[in-house]
């Protein structure tokens, strides 16, 4: 079962709804290929999003350390 559904709009666009599920037996072979490709793309997007969030959290942590007055004092004394 796919954890998303591709919805075709009347103007020719497609929308992906992640709150709906699509069973395998409801798809034609051509639609199955399209859903498999979309599943791969969504997985890649999720991985990239997790990496970006991790990098942002690390950046925020570094800024907190740099703002710490004890860290600044240690830098002035040459300990760091």
C-alpha positions in Angstrom: 0.0 0.0 0.0 1.3 3.4 -0.9 1.1 6.1 1.8 0.1 8.8 -0.6 -2.4 9.4 -3.5 -1.9 11.2 -6.7 -5.0 13.2 -7.6 -5.6 14.5 -11.1 -7.1 17.9 -11.3 -9.4 19.2 -14.0 -6.8 21.6 -15.3 -4.3 18.8 -16.0 -2.2 19.3 -12.8 -1.6 16.6 -10.3 -1.6 16.9 -6.5 0.0 14.5 -4.0 -1.9 13.9 -0.8 0.1 12.2 1.9 -2.9 11.8 4.2 -4.6 9.3 1.9 -3.4 5.7 1.1 -3.6 3.9 -2.2 -3.8 0.1 -2.3 -1.8 -1.8 -4.9 -4.8 -3.6 -6.4 -6.6 -0.3 -7.2 -3.9 0.7 -9.7 -3.4 -0.2 -13.4 0.1 -1.3 -14.4 0.9 2.1 -15.9 -0.3 3.8 -12.7 1.8 1.4 -10.6 4.9 2.5 -12.5 4.0 6.2 -11.9 3.4 5.5 -8.2 6.7 3.6 -7.7 8.6 6.5 -9.3 6.8 9.0 -7.1 7.5 6.9 -4.0 11.2 7.0 -4.8 11.1 10.8 -5.3 9.2 11.3 -2.1 11.7 9.2 -0.2 14.6 11.2 -1.6 12.8 14.5 -0.6 12.2 13.2 2.9 15.9 12.3 3.3 17.0 15.7 2.1 14.6 17.4 4.5 16.0 15.4 7.4 19.5 16.4 6.4 18.6 20.1 6.2 16.9 20.0 9.6 19.9 18.3 11.1 22.3 20.9 9.6 20.0 23.7 10.9 20.0 22.2 14.4 23.8 21.9 14.3 24.2 25.5 13.2 21.9 26.7 16.0 23.9 24.7 18.5 27.2 26.2 17.3 25.7 29.7 17.6 24.6 29.0 21.2 28.1 27.9 22.0 29.6 31.0 20.4 27.3 33.3 22.4 28.3 31.6 25.7 30.3 34.1 27.8 32.4 31.3 29.3 33.4 30.2 25.9 34.4 33.7 25.0 36.4 34.0 28.1 38.2 30.8 27.3 39.0 32.1 23.9 40.4 35.3 25.3 42.6 33.3 27.7 43.8 31.1 24.9 42.4 27.9 26.2 40.4 27.2 23.1 
